């Protein structure tokens, strides 16, 4: 995956800010009965590359949503911002400063 660069860990206030930004977003990836496959991870990686902050809806495997979310974060080099219901939010800062869409207040000081 292209998104496995090292980034600084998010603080609690950063996660709270990102959840507020993600509030109006629609899920861009849905995880169904096939689970987290290589194709699903590739699509998540592309979405993170393009948007930096995304939502993923977990349709099946609802009991394992936390474990699945941690696996997705590890496999895509992103950070899980939070889980609300059956929707997980992920953030990965774009490596190119010119293409970044989101400025986290604690990192711009």
C-alpha positions as a LaTeX table, in Angstrom:
\begin{tabular}{lrrr}
\hline
Residue & $x$ (\AA) & $y$ (\AA) & $z$ (\AA) \\
\hline
Unk1 & 0.00 & 0.00 & 0.00 \\
Unk2 & 1.21 & 3.50 & $-0.71$ \\
Unk3 & $-0.11$ & 4.93 & 2.54 \\
Unk4 & 2.25 & 3.26 & 4.96 \\
Unk5 & 4.29 & 6.32 & 5.81 \\
Unk6 & 5.08 & 7.30 & 9.38 \\
Unk7 & 2.99 & 10.11 & 10.83 \\
Unk8 & 2.76 & 11.69 & 14.26 \\
Unk9 & 0.18 & 10.15 & 16.59 \\
Unk10 & $-3.06$ & 12.07 & 16.98 \\
Unk11 & $-3.90$ & 13.56 & 20.36 \\
Unk12 & $-7.41$ & 13.30 & 21.84 \\
Unk13 & $-8.18$ & 16.89 & 20.83 \\
Unk14 & $-7.07$ & 16.11 & 17.25 \\
Unk15 & $-9.41$ & 13.11 & 17.11 \\
Unk16 & $-12.28$ & 15.20 & 18.46 \\
Unk17 & $-11.64$ & 17.88 & 15.82 \\
Unk18 & $-11.48$ & 15.28 & 13.03 \\
Unk19 & $-14.74$ & 13.66 & 14.21 \\
Unk20 & $-16.41$ & 17.08 & 14.00 \\
Unk21 & $-15.08$ & 17.56 & 10.46 \\
Unk22 & $-16.23$ & 14.05 & 9.50 \\
Unk23 & $-19.74$ & 14.58 & 10.85 \\
Unk24 & $-21.19$ & 15.72 & 7.50 \\
Unk25 & $-19.27$ & 13.18 & 5.38 \\
Unk26 & $-20.93$ & 10.17 & 3.80 \\
Unk27 & $-19.26$ & 6.73 & 4.00 \\
Unk28 & $-17.09$ & 6.13 & 0.92 \\
Unk29 & $-16.50$ & 2.40 & 1.48 \\
Unk30 & $-18.93$ & $-0.27$ & 2.65 \\
Unk31 & $-17.67$ & $-3.53$ & 4.12 \\
Unk32 & $-20.10$ & $-6.35$ & 3.42 \\
Unk33 & $-20.11$ & $-10.11$ & 3.67 \\
Unk34 & $-16.75$ & $-10.56$ & 1.91 \\
Unk35 & $-15.02$ & $-8.64$ & 4.72 \\
Unk36 & $-11.77$ & $-6.74$ & 4.41 \\
Unk37 & $-10.18$ & $-8.06$ & 1.24 \\
Unk38 & $-7.15$ & $-6.78$ & $-0.68$ \\
Unk39 & $-9.51$ & $-4.95$ & $-3.06$ \\
Unk40 & $-11.33$ & $-3.27$ & $-0.16$ \\
Unk41 & $-8.01$ & $-2.20$ & 1.37 \\
Unk42 & $-6.88$ & $-0.81$ & $-1.99$ \\
Unk43 & $-10.10$ & 1.21 & $-2.27$ \\
Unk44 & $-9.68$ & 2.53 & 1.28 \\
Unk45 & $-6.08$ & 3.46 & 0.49 \\
Unk46 & $-7.22$ & 5.37 & $-2.64$ \\
Unk47 & $-9.93$ & 7.17 & $-0.68$ \\
Unk48 & $-7.46$ & 8.20 & 2.03 \\
Unk49 & $-5.03$ & 9.42 & $-0.62$ \\
Unk50 & $-7.73$ & 11.58 & $-2.16$ \\
Unk51 & $-9.68$ & 12.78 & 0.91 \\
Unk52 & $-7.41$ & 12.27 & 3.97 \\
Unk53 & $-10.49$ & 11.79 & 6.21 \\
Unk54 & $-13.04$ & 9.11 & 5.34 \\
Unk55 & $-15.93$ & 7.15 & 6.79 \\
Unk56 & $-16.42$ & 3.41 & 6.33 \\
Unk57 & $-19.73$ & 1.66 & 6.97 \\
Unk58 & $-19.51$ & $-1.87$ & 8.33 \\
Unk59 & $-22.57$ & $-3.74$ & 7.07 \\
Unk60 & $-21.64$ & $-7.23$ & 8.23 \\
Unk61 & $-19.19$ & $-8.28$ & 10.96 \\
Unk62 & $-20.78$ & $-5.71$ & 13.29 \\
Unk63 & $-19.61$ & $-7.54$ & 16.40 \\
Unk64 & $-16.00$ & $-7.30$ & 15.18 \\
Unk65 & $-16.14$ & $-3.64$ & 14.07 \\
Unk66 & $-13.46$ & $-2.46$ & 16.50 \\
Unk67 & $-11.04$ & $-5.22$ & 15.52 \\
Unk68 & $-11.75$ & $-4.67$ & 11.82 \\
Unk69 & $-11.18$ & $-0.94$ & 12.22 \\
Unk70 & $-7.84$ & $-1.50$ & 13.95 \\
Unk71 & $-6.80$ & $-3.88$ & 11.16 \\
Unk72 & $-7.78$ & $-1.36$ & 8.50 \\
Unk73 & $-5.82$ & 1.39 & 10.26 \\
Unk74 & $-2.73$ & $-0.80$ & 10.52 \\
Unk75 & $-2.93$ & $-2.04$ & 6.92 \\
Unk76 & $-3.46$ & 1.42 & 5.40 \\
Unk77 & $-1.09$ & 3.43 & 7.60 \\
Unk78 & $-3.99$ & 5.55 & 8.85 \\
Unk79 & $-5.39$ & 6.30 & 12.28 \\
Unk80 & $-8.85$ & 5.42 & 13.45 \\
Unk81 & $-10.46$ & 8.66 & 14.58 \\
Unk82 & $-13.55$ & 7.06 & 16.05 \\
Unk83 & $-16.47$ & 4.68 & 15.73 \\
Unk84 & $-20.08$ & 5.86 & 15.83 \\
Unk85 & $-22.62$ & 3.08 & 15.47 \\
Unk86 & $-21.49$ & 0.97 & 12.52 \\
Unk87 & $-19.39$ & 3.71 & 10.94 \\
Unk88 & $-15.64$ & 4.03 & 11.47 \\
Unk89 & $-13.66$ & 7.18 & 10.65 \\
Unk90 & $-10.05$ & 7.15 & 9.48 \\
Unk91 & $-7.47$ & 9.87 & 8.89 \\
Unk92 & $-4.17$ & 9.83 & 7.04 \\
Unk93 & $-2.38$ & 13.08 & 6.32 \\
Unk94 & $-1.32$ & 13.48 & 2.70 \\
Unk95 & 2.48 & 13.38 & 2.38 \\
Unk96 & 2.47 & 16.36 & $-0.03$ \\
Unk97 & 1.76 & 19.60 & 1.89 \\
Unk98 & 0.30 & 21.15 & $-1.28$ \\
Unk99 & $-2.41$ & 18.46 & $-1.49$ \\
Unk100 & $-3.52$ & 18.48 & 2.15 \\
Unk101 & $-7.19$ & 19.33 & 2.69 \\
Unk102 & $-7.36$ & 19.30 & 6.47 \\
Unk103 & $-5.43$ & 21.50 & 8.88 \\
Unk104 & $-5.49$ & 20.14 & 12.41 \\
Unk105 & $-5.41$ & 23.14 & 14.78 \\
Unk106 & $-2.87$ & 21.64 & 17.23 \\
Unk107 & $-0.42$ & 20.97 & 14.38 \\
Unk108 & $-0.61$ & 24.44 & 12.80 \\
Unk109 & 0.56 & 26.36 & 15.88 \\
\hline
\end{tabular}
